[in-house]
Amino acid sequence: MIMFNKRLNLFQIWNSKAKRYDEFLTKEGDVYQQEVNWPALKGLIGDVSGKTVLDAGCGNGLYTQLLHTMGAQVSGIDIASSLTEIAQTRYPEIFFDIGDLTNDLPYQTNTFDLVFSKMVLMDIPSIENTVAEFYRVLKPQGVCVISILHPFYPLYYMFKNKWTSEPTGKFENVKQYHDETFTTAFYKHIKLEIPVWTRSLEHYINTFTKRGFGVKEINEPKMSSDFLEKYPEYQERSEIPIILNIKYIKHV
Ligand SMILES: C[S@@+](CC[C@H](N)C(=O)[O-])C[C@H]1O[C@@H](n2cnc3c(N)ncnc32)[C@H](O)[C@@H]1O
C-alpha cells in the first residue's frame, strides 16, 4: 500500500502506472466514465468550438482529444511524462505538457476560456495553489469544470467498515467526513493502486469561491436502466453518488 509521507513522489507513482492505466482505458475502457460521466460533463462544458481549453491532469489524452474533436483549441498537461508521451504520439495535432498541478502552471495569465480537470483533484495532496492557478490562467468570465470522486462516496464504505464484521477493503482509514484524509483507491481488476485525498464538499466549494470563482452548476451523474442492464456489476453502486461534477465561473 502507498504510505503517505511528505516526500510522496506523485511523478513516480503515476509514471509507474502509466502503461497499465493506458491499457485499461484504451483496451478495456472505463465504461462508467465513458457512458455515464462523459455525457454529463459535456452538458456542463457546452459548446467549446473555437475556445481555448486546458485539460489539467489529461492522462493519456483521451478526453483532451474528445475536446479537440468538439472544435476546441486544447492543450493537455499531466505530471506523468509516460502518459503525455503516449498522448503526444497518439494525438500529434494536440500539444501536451508535463507539469505538476500543485506547482505554478507554465501558461500566461488570462489564456484559457475553459479549464477542464477530470478525475484529478482528489489525487493531489493540496488543491489551494491549483485552484489559484486555474483562476489565474482563465480569462475573465472563463469557466472551470472539475470532475471528482463524490465527497459523499467514501461515506458508504466508511459506515460499512464500521458496522459490518467484514471490512470492505476500501477507505478503511477514513474515519471522519470532515477531515482531509489520505487514502488509496485500489482497482482490483487492473491491479492499480492510486493515492486519494478525501475532502468535504465545503472544501471543494469554498476553496474555489474564496479564490473568486462562482458556482454555476453541478451534476451528479446517474446510471440509466439501460446502462445497469448492460453492466449489472454497477447495480450496488447505482444507489450512491460516485462522481461530482462542478462548473465554476471566474468572476473578476
Ligand atoms: C484518474 S487519472 C485521470 C486522467 C484523465 N483526466 C481522465 O479522466 O482520463 C488522474 C491523472 O492525474 C494525473 N496527476 C496526478 N497528480 C497530478 C499532479 N500533481 N499534477 C498533474 N497531474 C497529476 C495523473 O498522472 C493521471 O493522469
The ligand as a Gaussian input file, in Angstrom:
#p B3LYP/6-31G(d) Opt

LIG

0 1
 C       -7.508000       9.252000     -12.702000
 S       -6.395000       9.943000     -13.845000
 C       -7.446000      10.930000     -14.882000
 C       -6.858000      11.178000     -16.254000
 C       -7.805000      11.885000     -17.244000
 N       -8.155000      13.207000     -16.791000
 C       -9.036000      11.048000     -17.460000
 O      -10.100000      11.397000     -16.944000
 O       -8.921000      10.025000     -18.161000
 C       -5.544000      11.136000     -12.883000
 C       -4.458000      11.856000     -13.679000
 O       -3.953000      12.912000     -12.871000
 C       -2.557000      12.975000     -13.057000
 N       -1.987000      13.634000     -11.877000
 C       -1.951000      13.175000     -10.602000
 N       -1.352000      14.064000      -9.810000
 C       -1.006000      15.109000     -10.596000
 C       -0.341000      16.348000     -10.357000
 N        0.091000      16.682000      -9.136000
 N       -0.144000      17.179000     -11.404000
 C       -0.562000      16.864000     -12.654000
 N       -1.209000      15.697000     -12.943000
 C       -1.415000      14.848000     -11.917000
 C       -2.141000      11.525000     -13.213000
 O       -0.876000      11.381000     -13.826000
 C       -3.287000      10.975000     -14.056000
 O       -3.032000      11.092000     -15.415000

